[in-house]
Amino acid sequence: MAHALIVEDDEDSARMMAALVAREGHSVMCGHSMAAARRLMAMQRPDLLLLDLHLPDGDGLALLDERNEALNDTVLVLMTGQASLETSIRGMRLGAADYLVKPINPQHLKGLLSRLIAPSQLRAEFDEVEEQWRETGRFGPLIGRSQEMQRVYRQISRVARTAVTVFIHGESGTGKELVARAVHDMSRRRDQPFLAVNCGALSPHLIESEIFGHERGSFTGAERQHQGFFERAHGGTLFLDEVTEMPPQLQVKLLRVLETGTFMRVGSAQVQQTDVRVIAATNRDAAAAVADGRMREDLLYRLNVFPIGLPPLRERGDDVALITHHVLQEMARQEGGGAKHLSAGALARLAAWHWPGNVRELRNVLQRAWVMASGAGIDEEWLPLHAPAHEPAVRAAAAPAGGGNPVAAVVSTALTSLGLDRPLSPSGPGSGQLVVEIGSPLADVERQLILATYARCGGHRERTAALLGISMKTLYNRLKEYQQ
């Protein structure tokens, strides 16, 4: 049983919350001003402090500036008429674990009470995670010891104990969903659902229904009521990957959910309440997406409360060898048959590669090598990497007299950056060079480049998308168009 202190100037609202807290088995006291709050806090340290931001005798947040060390183990929850960006940032700085939007929804308050965890317990759990990292190099689902990743771990430890919105940015394959999962697993919402949604993979015609749900008969084919992701993730965390791919008209509705905690299903006029923590991610430049009109500026501000930037694998030094070790151990557990290891030459080749597909590509390469290697040793034969990043093996086709060949040069440069550098015949699907004629339509050039990359990757769509720097949805649509 915990002891709660409610600081709220509206006496009716305070009584309602006190009755609900008491029904959940906790003791509770109410104060209607800062002076009363100081007096009650001196009488008994609260385990939970529900604090209104606007009190008759001052700003509620000023009360937090006066807190002494005896209150370090108090769970702080802010109550506000609107969850503004400024409130979220200031509350996080002062250690707020969550906030409730007024008028208080009883279900939200009940959910908050169900996930009460003392700050001291969270600190002890973080210490255990850090100890595991020092021993194994694993921080939750993430692997790495580099300085760049240690900075990410510190950010996760800081933000996980709060309720603020997190915005993760990094190249494709760097582990954005793993970071979101780590934040969820270390938060007070860990026992509630974690739902991951790739906004770029959902059909533009169905994305609103998938996210917010729909009523029966709201459109052709809607034969029953459907709960969207916000309802299914209630009480937990919703991870919106590739959020810059969300249609602009839907971004307006997402912004409303973030600001009010309410939404409506497609075909319904009834307002639904949701208690979900949103974590968003993108592999694009969000500011550029705003400038191009693909993302609303106000939505970016609302999502970007706590940004976490993930470094590409090529900037993580010895993490390549560490991740390789862990992946091979996982394969041994999953497949059986004993452990396998890489030769010194194979490790050197992995270290020299620039990894355009990042950790995802490394895992794919190692899994293929595991399957192909017959013994306990994996050598360079089964690593489909043919030159270090600094050795461009593909060159532009010879330019005709009277001028350069800008199209060929662009294509050749693109192939070099993709690592398609095996010196094979310039004709055929396995070619390391792609030659096009001046004046070729760009659509044809794009088609040839995509198909050549797809062939070089052995029909592996995920790696092809990573090498080309496009989403899986875009690649799927192009291959479907080319009937591959």
C-alpha positions in Angstrom: 0.0 0.0 0.0 1.3 3.4 -0.9 0.6 6.8 0.5 -0.7 9.5 -2.0 -0.8 13.2 -1.7 -3.2 15.1 -4.0 -2.5 18.8 -4.5 -5.5 20.2 -6.4 -7.4 23.5 -5.8 -10.6 22.1 -7.2 -12.1 20.4 -4.1 -14.6 18.3 -6.1 -11.9 16.9 -8.4 -9.6 16.3 -5.4 -12.4 14.3 -3.6 -13.1 12.2 -6.7 -9.4 11.3 -7.2 -9.0 10.6 -3.5 -11.9 8.2 -3.5 -10.5 6.3 -6.5 -7.0 6.1 -4.9 -8.6 4.8 -1.7 -10.5 2.2 -3.6 -7.2 0.9 -5.0 -6.1 0.3 -1.5 -3.8 3.3 -0.9 -3.9 5.9 1.9 -4.5 9.4 0.6 -4.5 13.1 1.8 -5.6 16.2 -0.1 -4.2 19.7 -0.1 -5.7 22.6 -2.0 -2.8 25.1 -2.0 1.0 25.1 -1.9 0.9 26.0 1.8 -1.3 23.0 2.6 0.9 20.8 0.4 4.1 21.8 2.3 2.4 21.1 5.6 1.1 17.7 4.6 4.5 16.7 3.1 6.2 17.6 6.3 3.7 15.4 8.2 4.3 12.3 6.0 6.4 11.7 3.0 4.1 10.7 0.1 5.0 7.7 -2.1 2.9 9.4 -4.9 2.5 13.1 -5.4 -0.4 14.2 -7.8 0.4 17.8 -8.4 -1.7 20.5 -10.1 0.4 23.0 -12.0 -1.8 26.0 -11.3 -2.6 26.6 -7.6 -4.1 29.7 -5.9 -0.8 30.7 -4.2 1.6 29.9 -6.9 3.0 27.6 -9.7 2.8 24.0 -8.6 6.2 23.3 -10.3 7.8 25.8 -7.9 7.0 23.3 -5.1 9.3 20.8 -6.8 12.2 23.2 -6.7 11.8 23.1 -2.9 11.9 19.3 -2.6 14.5 17.9 -0.2 16.3 14.6 -0.4 13.6 13.0 1.7 11.3 13.2 -1.3 13.7 11.6 -3.8 11.7 8.3 -3.6 8.4 10.0 -4.3 6.7 9.3 -7.7 5.7 12.6 -9.2 2.7 13.0 -11.5 1.7 16.3 -12.9 -1.9 17.4 -13.6 -2.5 19.9 -16.3 -5.2 21.2 -18.6 -3.0 20.6 -21.6 0.1 18.4 -22.0 2.3 21.1 -23.7 5.8 20.7 -24.9 7.1 23.2 -22.3 5.4 21.3 -19.4 6.8 17.9 -20.6 10.4 19.2 -20.8 10.2 21.0 -17.4 8.5 18.1 -15.8 11.1 15.7 -17.1 13.9 18.0 -15.7 12.3 17.9 -12.3 11.8 14.1 -12.3 8.1 13.8 -13.2 7.2 10.2 -13.9 3.9 10.9 -15.7 1.2 13.5 -16.2 -2.6 13.5 -16.3 -4.6 15.7 -18.6 -7.6 17.5 -16.9 -10.4 16.7 -16.5 -8.9 13.6 -15.0 -10.0 10.4 -16.6 -10.6 7.8 -13.9 -9.3 5.0 -16.1 -6.1 6.9 -16.7 -5.6 7.4 -13.0 -6.4 3.8 -12.3 -3.8 2.7 -14.9 -1.2 5.0 -13.4 -1.8 3.6 -9.9 -1.4 0.1 -11.3 2.1 0.8 -12.5 3.5 2.5 -9.5 7.2 1.7 -9.1 9.4 3.5 -6.5 12.2 5.6 -8.0 14.7 3.6 -5.8 13.5 0.4 -7.4 14.0 1.8 -10.9 17.5 3.0 -9.9 18.4 -0.5 -8.7 17.2 -2.1 -11.9 19.2 0.4 -14.0 22.3 -0.5 -11.9 21.7 -4.2 -12.8 21.4 -3.4 -16.5 24.6 -1.4 -16.3 26.4 -4.3 -14.5 25.2 -6.7 -17.2 26.5 -4.3 -19.9 29.9 -4.1 -18.2 30.2 -7.9 -18.1 28.7 -8.8 -21.5 28.4 -5.6 -23.6 24.7 -6.0 -23.8 22.4 -3.2 -22.6 18.9 -4.7 -22.7 18.3 -5.8 -26.3 21.2 -3.5 -27.6 24.9 -4.6 -28.0 27.9 -2.3 -28.0 30.6 -0.7 -25.9 31.6 2.2 -28.1 31.4 5.8 -26.7 28.6 6.6 -29.2 26.4 3.7 -27.8 27.3 4.6 -24.2 25.8 8.0 -24.8 22.6 6.3 -26.2 22.4 4.1 -23.0 22.6 7.1 -20.8 19.8 8.7 -22.7 17.6 5.6 -22.4 18.3 5.3 -18.7 17.2 9.0 -18.2 14.1 9.0 -20.3 12.7 5.5 -19.5 11.6 6.6 -16.0 9.5 9.4 -17.4 6.5 9.6 -19.7 7.7 12.1 -22.3 7.6 11.4 -26.0 10.8 10.0 -27.6 12.0 10.7 -31.1 14.6 8.3 -32.4 16.5 9.1 -35.6 19.2 7.1 -37.4 20.0 5.2 -40.6 18.0 2.1 -41.6 19.2 -0.9 -39.7 20.8 0.9 -36.7 18.3 -0.6 -34.2 15.7 2.1 -33.7 13.0 -0.4 -32.7 15.4 -2.0 -30.2 15.9 1.4 -28.5 12.2 1.9 -28.3 11.8 -1.6 -26.8 14.6 -0.8 -24.3 12.8 2.4 -23.2 9.5 0.4 -22.8 11.1 -2.5 -20.9 12.8 -0.1 -18.4 9.7 2.1 -17.9 6.7 1.7 -15.5 4.7 0.5 -18.5 6.8 -2.6 -19.0 3.9 -5.0 -18.0 1.6 -3.4 -20.6 1.6 -3.9 -24.4 4.4 -2.7 -26.7 3.2 -2.3 -30.3 5.5 -1.4 -33.2 3.9 0.1 -36.3 5.8 0.8 -39.6 3.9 3.8 -41.0 5.7 3.3 -44.4 4.4 -0.2 -44.8 0.7 0.5 -44.2 -1.6 1.1 -47.1 -2.4 4.9 -47.4 -6.0 3.9 -47.7 -6.0 1.8 -44.5 -3.5 3.5 -42.2 -6.1 5.7 -40.4 -8.2 2.6 -39.7 -5.2 0.6 -38.5 -4.0 3.3 -36.2 -7.3 4.7 -34.8 -9.7 1.8 -35.6 -13.1 1.9 -37.4 -16.8 1.2 -36.8 -18.8 -1.4 -38.6 -20.1 -0.1 -41.9 -17.8 3.0 -41.9 -16.5 2.0 -45.4 -16.8 -0.8 -47.9 -15.5 -4.0 -46.3 -15.8 -2.8 -42.7 -17.9 -5.7 -41.6 -17.2 -5.4 -37.9 -15.8 -2.9 -35.4 -12.0 -2.8 -35.4 -9.7 -1.6 -32.6 -6.7 0.4 -33.8 -3.2 0.5 -32.4 -4.0 3.2 -29.9 -6.7 1.1 -28.3 -4.6 -2.1 -28.4 -1.6 -0.4 -26.9 -3.7 1.2 -24.1 -1.6 1.5 -20.9 1.6 0.7 -22.8 3.9 2.0 -25.6 3.2 2.6 -29.2 6.2 2.8 -31.5 5.6 4.6 -34.8 8.5 3.8 -37.1 9.0 5.9 -40.3 6.6 8.5 -39.0 7.6 10.9 -41.8 5.8 8.5 -44.2 2.5 9.2 -42.5 0.0 11.1 -44.7 -0.3 14.8 -43.8 -4.0 14.6 -43.0 -3.4 11.8 -40.5 -0.6 13.8 -38.9 -3.2 16.3 -37.7 -5.0 13.5 -35.9 -1.9 12.2 -34.4 -1.0 15.6 -33.1 -4.4 15.8 -31.4 -3.9 12.5 -29.6 -0.5 13.6 -28.3 -2.0 16.9 -27.0 -5.3 15.7 -25.6 -5.1 11.9 -25.2 -8.3 11.5 -27.3 -9.2 10.2 -30.7 -12.1 9.0 -32.7 -12.5 5.8 -34.7 -13.2 6.1 -38.4 -16.9 6.4 -38.9 -17.6 7.4 -35.3 -18.4 10.6 -33.5 -17.6 9.2 -30.1 -14.4 10.4 -28.5 -12.1 7.7 -27.2 -9.6 8.1 -24.4 -6.1 6.6 -24.7 -3.3 6.2 -22.2 -0.3 5.4 -24.5 3.3 6.5 -24.5 4.3 7.3 -28.1 7.9 6.7 -29.3 8.5 7.8 -32.9 11.4 7.1 -35.3 12.6 8.0 -38.8 15.6 7.2 -41.0 15.2 10.5 -42.8 16.1 14.1 -42.0 13.0 15.2 -40.1 13.8 18.9 -40.7 14.1 18.3 -44.4 10.8 16.4 -44.4 9.2 19.5 -42.8 10.8 21.7 -45.5 9.5 19.4 -48.2 6.0 19.4 -46.8 6.0 15.7 -45.9 5.8 16.4 -42.2 4.0 19.0 -40.2 6.3 21.3 -38.2 4.0 21.3 -35.2 4.0 17.5 -35.1 7.8 17.4 -35.2 8.0 19.8 -32.3 5.6 17.6 -30.3 7.4 14.4 -31.1 10.9 15.7 -30.7 10.6 16.2 -26.9 13.5 13.9 -26.2 15.6 13.1 -29.3 17.9 10.1 -29.4 20.3 9.8 -32.3 21.7 6.4 -33.3 25.2 6.2 -34.8 25.7 4.1 -37.9 27.7 0.9 -37.5 30.7 2.2 -39.4 31.2 4.8 -36.6 31.1 2.3 -33.8 34.6 0.8 -34.0 35.0 -2.5 -32.2 31.3 -3.0 -31.8 31.3 -4.9 -35.1 33.4 -7.7 -33.5 31.3 -7.6 -30.3 28.0 -7.9 -32.2 29.5 -10.7 -34.4 30.3 -12.6 -31.2 26.8 -12.3 -29.8 25.1 -13.1 -33.1 27.2 -16.3 -33.5 26.3 -17.3 -30.0 22.6 -16.8 -30.7 22.9 -18.9 -33.9 24.6 -21.7 -31.9 21.7 -21.7 -29.4 19.0 -21.6 -32.1 20.5 -24.0 -34.6 22.6 -26.3 -32.3 25.6 -28.2 -33.6 28.2 -26.3 -31.6 29.7 -22.8 -31.7 31.3 -21.3 -34.8 33.9 -18.6 -35.0 35.3 -16.2 -37.7 38.9 -16.4 -38.9 41.2 -13.4 -38.4 40.8 -12.6 -42.1 37.1 -12.7 -42.0 37.0 -10.4 -38.9 39.3 -8.0 -40.7 37.0 -8.0 -43.7 34.0 -7.2 -41.5 35.9 -4.4 -39.8 36.8 -2.9 -43.2 33.3 -2.9 -44.6 31.2 0.3 -44.4 27.9 -1.4 -43.6 25.3 0.6 -45.5 22.6 -1.6 -44.0 24.2 -1.3 -40.5 23.5 -3.9 -37.8 20.7 -5.5 -39.8 23.0 -6.1 -42.7 25.7 -7.5 -40.4 23.2 -10.0 -38.9 22.1 -11.1 -42.4 25.7 -11.6 -43.5 26.6 -13.6 -40.4 23.4 -15.8 -40.6 24.2 -16.7 -44.3 27.9 -17.4 -43.4 26.7 -19.7 -40.5 24.6 -21.7 -42.9 27.2 -22.0 -45.6 30.2 -22.8 -43.4 30.5 -26.6 -43.0 32.9 -26.6 -40.0 33.4 -24.6 -36.9 35.4 -21.9 -38.7 33.9 -19.2 -40.9 36.4 -17.8 -43.4 36.3 -15.0 -46.0 34.8 -17.3 -48.6 31.3 -16.9 -47.2 31.4 -13.2 -46.6 29.9 -11.4 -49.7 32.0 -8.3 -49.2 34.6 -7.7 -51.9 36.3 -4.4 -51.1 36.7 -2.0 -48.2 34.7 1.2 -48.2 37.6 3.3 -49.2 38.4 1.4 -52.4 36.0 2.4 -55.1 36.1 -0.6 -57.6 33.5 0.7 -60.0 34.3 3.5 -62.4 32.3 5.5 -64.8 32.0 4.3 -68.4 34.3 6.0 -70.9 32.8 9.3 -72.0 32.4 10.0 -75.7 34.5 12.7 -77.3 33.1 16.1 -76.8 31.9 15.9 -73.2 31.4 13.8 -70.1 28.7 11.3 -69.4 26.9 12.6 -66.3 24.3 9.9 -66.2 26.9 7.1 -66.3 29.0 8.9 -63.7 26.0 9.3 -61.3 25.1 5.6 -61.7 28.7 4.5 -61.3 29.1 6.6 -58.1 25.8 5.1 -56.8 27.0 1.6 -57.4 30.3 2.3 -55.7 28.5 3.6 -52.6 26.3 0.5 -52.6 29.3 -1.8 -52.6 28.5 -3.4 -55.9 32.1 -3.6 -56.8 32.9 -7.1 -58.0 34.8 -6.8 -61.3 32.5 -8.9 -63.4 31.3 -8.5 -67.0 29.5 -5.2 -67.6 26.5 -7.1 -69.0 24.2 -9.5 -67.1 22.5 -9.4 -63.7 25.6 -9.9 -61.6 27.6 -7.0 -63.2 29.5 -4.6 -61.0 29.0 -1.8 -63.5 25.9 -0.3 -65.1 26.3 1.7 -68.3 23.5 3.8 -69.7 23.2 6.0 -72.7 23.0 9.7 -72.5 19.4 10.8 -72.7 18.0 7.6 -71.1 14.8 8.3 -69.2 15.4 8.5 -65.5 12.7 5.9 -64.9 14.7 3.4 -67.0 17.9 4.2 -65.2 16.1 3.7 -61.8 14.7 0.4 -63.0 18.1 -0.9 -64.2 19.8 0.2 -60.9 17.2 -1.4 -58.7 17.1 -4.7 -60.6 20.9 -4.8 -60.8 21.2 -4.3 -57.0 18.4 -6.8 -56.4 20.3 -9.4 -58.5 23.6 -8.7 -56.8 21.9 -9.2 -53.4 20.6 -12.6 -54.5 17.0 -11.6 -54.4 17.3 -10.5 -50.7 14.8 -7.6 -50.5 15.7 -6.3 -47.1 19.4 -5.9 -48.0 18.5 -4.4 -51.4 16.4 -1.7 -49.7 19.1 -1.0 -47.2 21.8 -0.7 -49.9 19.6 1.6 -52.1 18.5 3.7 -49.1 14.8 3.3 -49.8 12.0 1.8 -47.7 10.9 -1.8 -48.0 7.5 -0.5 -49.2 9.1 1.5 -52.0 11.2 -1.5 -53.1 8.2 -3.8 -53.0 6.1 -1.4 -55.1 9.0 -1.0 -57.7 9.5 -4.8 -58.0 5.8 -5.4 -58.3 5.8 -2.7 -61.1 8.7 -4.5 -62.8 7.0 -7.9 -62.1 9.9 -9.4 -60.2 
